Amino acid sequence: MITDNQVRRLRRLMQTERTLSSSSAKAGMDEKTARKYIRLDKLPGELKVEHTWRTREDPFEEVWDEVRSQLEDNPGLEAKTLFDYLQRKYKDHFSDGQLRTLQRRIKSWRALEGPPKEVFFPQEHKPGRLSQSDFTHMDDLGITIGGERFNHMLYHFVLTYSNWEAGTICFSESFESLSEGLQDALWELGGVPHIHQTDRLSAGVQKTTSPEEFTQRYNGLLKHYGLQGRKIQTGKANENGDIEQRHNRFKRAVKQSLMLRGSRDFINREEYGQFLKKLFMQLNSGRRNRFEEELKVLRRLPKCRLDSCKRLQVKVGPSSTIRVNHNVYSVNSRLIGESIKIRLYAEHLELWYAQRCIEKIPRLRGERKHHIQYRHIIDWLVRKPGAFENYRYREDLFPTHRFRVAYDFLKRSNPNRANKEYLKILHLAARENELLVDAALDFLIDKEKAITIEAVEALVKSEQKITSAKDVCIDEVDIKAYDALIEERMVV
């Protein structure tokens, strides 16, 4: 087979050799073949005929019109789905090995005759113009706080030009979480971009009483910072592509940092927050040049932050409880019948009465949950011990597992007086000190002694330190002892 290089060499030799026969011989071809390529003045590759014919019969030729009709009606059908359909309809006609043939033919149809595909248009980002944000779940990272699993989310903010990013730990896609996260990012940034782009914020809308309320509060937040709000189209997550990419890359960076750290467990939430903050600083340090370009065109921050809370006014019911965002919270029984103001933040709620904040309560996550503080109701519950047996929120009145163990012991030893005796112990915890009462119960349980209000009160009021078999005392280590051992070894 003659190659293009042989014909090129023949043409060069024709300039120096006297005869065609010597030129063709040196080019490695027959004289007749050489004469052919000189006459055609083309290379062998240019004479090659394109392979446009089938080498074997198409097994789907008879049913192709049916397949094409189904593809035109529903272009999203996969080749495997259509192949299974054909096998069911035409039994013993198609073998499993012919699936690949159908896949190639459908692929060619889609490229030549199918519907046009969505086109993605690369965007040119300008400094200080566009920011994007979204929530992302962090549960799959396996973070634990004090050995217990820490399920949480991250409000993630990014500038699309420099990829400068920041994040805030949160637990739901509520407006309060969005407001706090966005404001944290802007104040850390030290300026305000022109546009803030999000998804449709459907989760945040569902957590308010009405979409109009959410829109009003969100627009108020944007107006406070002079931001122009922009939302992506429904189902078009790619329009928020920068933040989606940053989600994946940031979580990958977190995983790598956790591997280097050697542990996914943190002493407390503050330590974990510092871990994330340090990681954000490390990631942003490599974007300094483009970030400085953004800083030059960012607008000024307002004089102060906007409260990231929802303000409500509720009336305390006869059970000394209030209902906030479909959850039940107890308040001091003195407030029964009074209207109090609630400031609902992302992670806690404040109770205001007579222009004064009287209490802060952790915010419950989700709906149809309850947070009953025994100190709010124990004064009256101890007067009505019979109400304890079937109290709807009774499980909230066991501050620790030792209180529960003590109650079970009382139910076994003296069922008739168990409720009254336990409520007296709980009342003692409210009056004196819950930790001391808990330690006293631990001591009595450990020593297998009878649990009574008298025994607990005696231990609480005694000046003797209550210890149990589980308490371990470790003397302070003297480092000098190790230095002495090293010196002795060096001498030997």
C-alpha positions in Angstrom: 0.0 0.0 0.0 1.4 3.3 -1.1 1.6 6.0 1.6 1.5 9.8 1.4 5.1 10.0 2.4 6.2 7.8 -0.5 4.4 10.0 -3.0 5.9 13.2 -1.5 9.4 11.6 -1.8 8.7 10.6 -5.4 7.9 14.3 -6.2 11.2 15.4 -4.6 13.2 12.8 -6.5 11.6 13.8 -9.8 13.4 17.1 -9.4 16.9 15.5 -9.2 16.7 12.1 -11.0 16.9 11.8 -14.7 14.3 9.1 -15.2 11.0 8.1 -13.8 12.2 4.5 -13.3 15.0 5.5 -10.9 12.8 8.0 -9.0 10.0 5.4 -8.5 12.6 2.8 -7.4 14.1 5.1 -4.8 10.6 6.0 -3.6 9.8 2.3 -3.2 7.0 1.9 -5.8 6.4 0.5 -9.2 6.9 2.7 -12.2 3.3 2.4 -13.3 2.1 3.4 -9.9 4.4 6.4 -9.9 3.1 7.5 -13.2 -0.5 7.2 -11.9 0.1 9.5 -8.9 2.0 12.0 -11.1 -0.9 12.1 -13.5 -3.5 12.5 -10.7 -1.4 15.0 -8.8 -3.0 13.8 -5.5 -1.8 12.0 -2.5 -3.2 8.5 -1.6 -5.0 10.0 1.4 -6.8 12.4 -0.9 -8.0 9.6 -3.1 -9.4 7.6 -0.1 -13.2 7.0 -0.4 -15.2 7.8 2.7 -16.9 4.7 4.2 -20.6 5.5 4.0 -22.0 2.1 3.5 -23.1 -0.5 6.0 -20.9 -3.7 6.4 -23.8 -5.7 7.8 -27.6 -5.6 7.7 -29.3 -3.2 10.2 -31.4 -5.4 12.5 -33.7 -2.4 13.4 -34.5 -1.3 9.9 -38.0 -2.8 10.0 -38.9 -1.2 13.3 -37.0 2.1 13.0 -40.0 4.1 11.9 -41.8 3.1 15.1 -38.7 3.9 17.2 -38.3 7.3 15.6 -41.9 8.1 16.1 -41.6 7.4 19.8 -38.4 9.5 20.1 -40.1 12.4 18.3 -43.0 12.2 20.8 -40.7 11.9 23.8 -37.0 12.7 23.1 -36.0 11.9 26.7 -36.6 8.1 26.1 -33.4 6.1 26.7 -32.2 3.5 24.3 -32.3 0.8 26.9 -36.0 1.6 27.6 -36.9 1.3 23.9 -34.8 -1.9 23.5 -36.7 -3.5 26.4 -40.0 -2.4 24.8 -38.9 -3.9 21.4 -37.9 -7.2 23.0 -41.3 -7.5 24.7 -43.2 -6.6 21.6 -41.2 -8.7 19.1 -40.3 -11.8 21.1 -37.2 -13.8 20.0 -36.4 -11.1 17.4 -33.7 -9.1 19.2 -30.9 -10.5 21.3 -29.3 -8.6 24.2 -26.1 -8.1 22.2 -27.9 -5.8 19.8 -28.5 -3.1 22.4 -25.3 -1.3 21.5 -26.4 -1.1 17.9 -29.6 0.6 18.8 -27.8 3.0 21.2 -25.4 4.1 18.3 -28.3 4.6 15.9 -30.4 6.6 18.4 -27.3 8.7 19.2 -26.8 9.5 15.5 -30.5 10.4 15.2 -30.3 12.8 18.1 -27.3 14.5 16.6 -28.7 14.8 13.1 -32.5 14.9 13.5 -33.3 15.2 17.2 -34.4 18.3 19.0 -31.8 21.1 19.7 -30.0 20.8 23.0 -29.8 23.6 25.5 -26.9 25.9 24.9 -24.8 27.2 27.9 -23.3 30.6 27.3 -20.1 31.4 29.1 -20.4 34.6 31.1 -17.8 37.3 31.6 -17.7 38.3 35.2 -16.8 41.9 36.3 -15.2 42.9 39.6 -17.6 43.7 42.4 -20.8 43.1 40.3 -22.2 39.7 41.1 -22.5 37.6 44.2 -24.2 34.3 44.7 -25.4 32.3 47.7 -27.1 29.1 48.6 -27.5 26.6 51.4 -25.7 23.3 51.4 -26.0 20.2 53.7 -22.9 19.2 55.6 -24.3 16.0 57.2 -22.3 13.6 54.9 -19.0 14.9 56.3 -19.6 13.0 59.5 -18.8 15.9 61.9 -19.2 15.2 65.6 -19.3 17.6 68.6 -18.2 16.0 71.8 -18.6 12.6 70.2 -22.2 13.2 69.1 -23.2 13.6 65.4 -23.6 17.3 64.4 -26.1 17.5 61.6 -26.1 21.0 60.1 -26.1 23.1 57.0 -23.9 25.9 55.7 -25.0 29.2 54.2 -22.4 29.7 51.5 -21.6 33.1 49.8 -19.3 33.7 46.9 -18.2 36.6 44.7 -18.2 35.3 41.1 -15.3 37.3 39.8 -12.6 36.4 42.4 -14.3 33.4 44.0 -13.9 34.9 47.4 -16.2 33.0 49.7 -17.6 32.9 53.3 -20.0 30.7 55.2 -22.2 30.5 58.3 -23.3 27.4 60.2 -27.1 27.1 60.2 -29.8 24.4 60.7 -32.6 25.3 58.2 -33.2 27.3 55.1 -35.2 29.9 57.0 -35.2 33.6 56.3 -33.4 34.2 59.6 -30.5 31.9 58.5 -30.3 33.6 55.2 -30.3 37.1 56.7 -27.7 36.2 59.3 -25.5 34.4 56.8 -25.7 37.1 54.2 -25.0 39.9 56.6 -22.0 38.0 58.2 -20.5 37.6 54.7 -21.0 41.3 53.7 -19.5 42.6 57.0 -16.6 40.2 56.7 -16.1 41.3 53.1 -16.2 44.9 54.1 -18.3 46.1 51.2 -21.4 45.4 49.1 -21.5 44.1 45.5 -24.1 45.3 43.0 -26.2 42.1 42.6 -27.0 39.2 44.9 -28.2 36.0 43.1 -30.0 33.1 44.7 -32.2 30.2 43.8 -36.0 30.5 44.0 -35.8 30.4 47.8 -38.8 28.0 47.9 -37.7 26.4 51.2 -37.5 29.8 52.9 -40.9 30.8 51.6 -42.5 27.6 52.9 -41.3 28.3 56.4 -43.1 31.6 56.7 -46.8 32.2 57.0 -47.1 33.4 53.4 -44.8 34.0 50.4 -45.7 37.7 50.4 -44.3 38.0 54.0 -41.0 36.4 52.9 -40.7 38.6 49.8 -41.4 41.7 51.9 -38.7 40.8 54.5 -36.2 39.7 51.8 -36.7 42.9 49.8 -36.2 44.9 53.0 -32.9 43.2 53.6 -31.7 43.9 50.1 -32.9 47.5 50.3 -31.0 48.0 53.6 -27.7 47.1 51.8 -28.5 48.5 48.4 -28.4 45.1 46.8 -30.2 44.3 43.6 -31.8 40.8 44.0 -31.8 38.3 41.2 -33.3 34.7 41.2 -32.6 31.9 38.8 -35.2 30.1 36.8 -37.1 27.2 38.3 -35.1 23.9 37.8 -32.1 25.7 36.4 -29.5 25.2 39.1 -26.7 25.7 36.5 -27.6 29.5 36.5 -26.2 29.5 40.0 -23.2 27.6 38.8 -20.5 29.4 40.7 -21.9 28.7 44.1 -22.8 25.1 43.1 -19.2 24.5 42.1 -18.0 26.2 45.3 -20.2 23.8 47.4 -18.5 20.8 45.9 -15.0 22.2 46.1 -15.3 23.6 49.6 -16.7 20.3 51.0 -13.8 18.5 49.3 -11.4 20.9 51.0 -13.1 20.3 54.3 -12.7 16.5 53.9 -9.0 16.9 53.1 -8.5 19.2 56.1 -10.2 16.7 58.3 -7.9 14.0 57.1 -4.9 16.1 57.9 -6.4 16.9 61.3 -6.8 13.2 62.0 -10.2 13.5 63.6 -13.8 14.7 62.7 -14.6 15.3 66.3 -14.6 18.8 67.9 -14.7 19.8 71.6 -17.5 22.2 70.9 -19.2 24.2 68.2 -16.9 27.1 68.7 -13.9 25.0 67.8 -15.6 23.7 64.7 -16.5 27.2 63.7 -12.9 28.3 64.0 -11.9 25.3 61.9 -14.2 26.4 59.1 -13.1 30.1 59.4 -9.5 29.1 59.1 -10.2 27.0 56.0 -12.0 29.9 54.4 -9.0 32.2 55.0 -6.7 29.6 53.5 -8.8 29.3 50.4 -9.2 33.0 50.0 -5.5 33.7 50.4 -4.9 32.4 46.9 -7.4 34.8 45.4 -5.8 38.0 46.7 -5.1 39.7 43.3 -8.6 39.4 41.9 -10.1 40.1 45.3 -8.3 43.4 45.5 -9.8 44.4 42.2 -13.2 43.7 43.7 -12.5 45.7 46.8 -11.9 48.8 44.7 -15.4 48.8 43.3 -17.5 47.5 46.2 -20.0 49.9 47.7 -19.9 51.0 51.3 -21.7 49.1 54.0 -24.6 50.7 55.8 -24.1 52.2 59.3 -25.4 49.1 61.1 -26.7 45.6 60.6 -30.3 44.8 60.2 -31.9 42.6 62.9 -32.0 39.0 61.6 -35.1 38.2 63.4 -38.9 37.8 62.9 -41.0 39.8 65.3 -44.2 38.2 66.7 -46.7 38.9 69.4 -48.3 36.0 71.2 -50.5 35.4 74.2 -49.4 33.0 77.0 -51.9 30.2 77.4 -53.3 28.7 80.7 -50.7 25.9 80.4 -47.9 28.5 80.6 -46.9 27.8 77.0 -46.6 29.8 73.8 -46.7 28.5 70.2 -44.1 29.9 67.8 -43.7 28.6 64.2 -45.7 25.4 65.0 -43.5 24.6 68.1 -44.4 24.9 71.8 -42.3 26.6 74.4 -42.9 27.1 78.1 -42.6 30.5 79.8 -42.8 31.6 83.4 -46.2 30.9 84.9 -46.4 34.6 86.0 -46.9 35.5 82.4 -50.1 33.4 81.9 -52.7 35.5 80.1 -50.2 38.2 79.1 -49.2 39.2 75.6 -45.5 39.0 75.0 -43.3 39.9 72.1 -41.1 37.4 70.4 -37.9 38.0 68.4 -37.3 34.8 66.4 -33.6 34.4 65.4 -32.0 31.6 63.4 -30.9 29.7 66.6 -32.8 31.2 69.5 -35.8 33.3 70.4 -36.0 36.2 72.8 -39.0 36.9 75.0 -39.7 40.6 75.6 -42.2 42.1 78.1 -42.5 45.6 79.3 -39.7 46.7 76.9 -37.3 44.3 78.5 -35.8 41.0 77.3 -36.8 38.5 80.1 -35.5 35.3 78.6 -33.6 33.6 75.7 -34.7 30.1 74.6 -33.0 27.8 72.1 -35.0 27.6 68.9 -36.4 24.2 68.0 -35.6 22.8 64.6 -38.5 21.5 62.6 -42.2 21.6 63.6 -44.5 20.0 66.1 -41.8 19.9 68.8 -41.8 21.2 72.3 -39.3 22.8 74.8 -40.7 22.7 78.4 -38.5 24.1 81.1 -39.5 22.6 84.5 -38.5 25.8 86.4 -41.4 27.6 84.7 -44.1 25.4 86.0 -42.7 23.4 89.0 -44.2 25.8 91.6 -47.7 24.9 90.6 -47.0 21.3 89.5 -45.7 20.5 93.0 -49.1 21.6 94.3 -50.9 19.4 91.7 -48.9 16.2 91.7 -51.8 14.3 90.1 -51.4 16.2 86.9 -47.8 14.9 86.4 -48.9 11.3 85.5 -50.5 12.1 82.2 -48.9 15.5 81.5 -48.5 15.8 77.7 -44.9 17.1 78.0 -43.9 14.9 80.9 -40.6 13.7 79.2 -39.3 17.2 79.2 -39.4 17.2 83.1 -36.4 14.8 83.4 -33.4 17.2 83.1 -30.9 14.3 83.0 -31.1 10.5 82.8 -30.5 10.3 86.6 -33.8 12.1 87.2 -35.5 9.5 85.1 -33.8 6.7 86.9 -34.8 8.2 90.2 -38.5 8.5 89.1 -38.5 4.8 87.9 -37.1 3.8 91.3 -39.8 5.7 93.1 -42.5 4.2 90.9 -41.3 0.7 91.8 -40.8 1.3 95.6 -43.8 3.5 96.3 -46.2 3.9 93.3 -48.8 5.9 95.2 -46.3 8.6 96.3 -43.9 8.4 93.4 -45.2 11.5 91.5 -45.3 13.7 94.6 -41.9 12.6 95.8 -40.3 13.1 92.4 -41.8 16.6 92.0 -40.3 17.6 95.4 -36.9 16.5 94.2 -37.5 18.5 91.0 -38.6 21.5 93.0 -35.4 21.2 95.1 -33.4 21.3 91.8 -35.2 24.5 90.8 -34.7 26.1 94.3 -31.1 25.1 95.0 -28.9 23.8 92.2 -29.7 21.2 89.5 -26.1 20.0 89.3 -26.0 19.4 93.0 -29.3 17.5 92.9 -28.0 15.5 89.9 -24.8 14.6 91.8 -26.8 13.6 94.8 -29.0 11.3 92.8 -25.9 9.8 91.1 -24.4 9.1 94.6 -27.6 7.4 95.8 -28.0 5.3 92.7 -24.3 4.3 92.7 -24.5 3.3 96.4 -27.9 1.5 95.8 -29.4 3.6 98.6 -33.1 4.6 98.9 -34.0 7.7 96.9 -36.1 10.1 99.0 -36.4 13.9 99.1 -34.9 13.8 102.6 -31.8 11.9 101.5 -31.3 14.1 98.4 -31.8 17.4 100.4 -29.4 16.2 103.1 -26.7 15.5 100.5 -27.3 18.8 98.7 -27.1 20.9 101.9 -24.1 19.1 103.3 -20.7 20.8 102.7 -19.1 17.4 101.9 -18.2 17.0 98.2 -20.3 14.3 96.6 -18.2 11.8 94.6 -19.0 8.5 93.0 -17.1 5.4 91.9 -16.9 6.8 88.4 -15.0 9.9 89.5 -11.3 9.5 88.6 -8.6 11.8 90.1 -5.3 12.1 88.1 -2.4 13.8 89.8 -0.7 16.5 87.8 2.2 15.2 85.8 5.7 16.6 86.6 7.6 17.0 83.4 10.9 17.2 85.2 10.6 13.4 85.9 10.8 12.7 82.2 13.9 15.0 81.9 15.6 13.0 84.6 14.9 9.7 82.8 16.4 11.1 79.6 19.5 12.3 81.4 20.0 8.9 83.1 19.8 7.2 79.7 22.3 9.5 78.1 24.8 8.9 81.0 24.4 5.1 80.5 
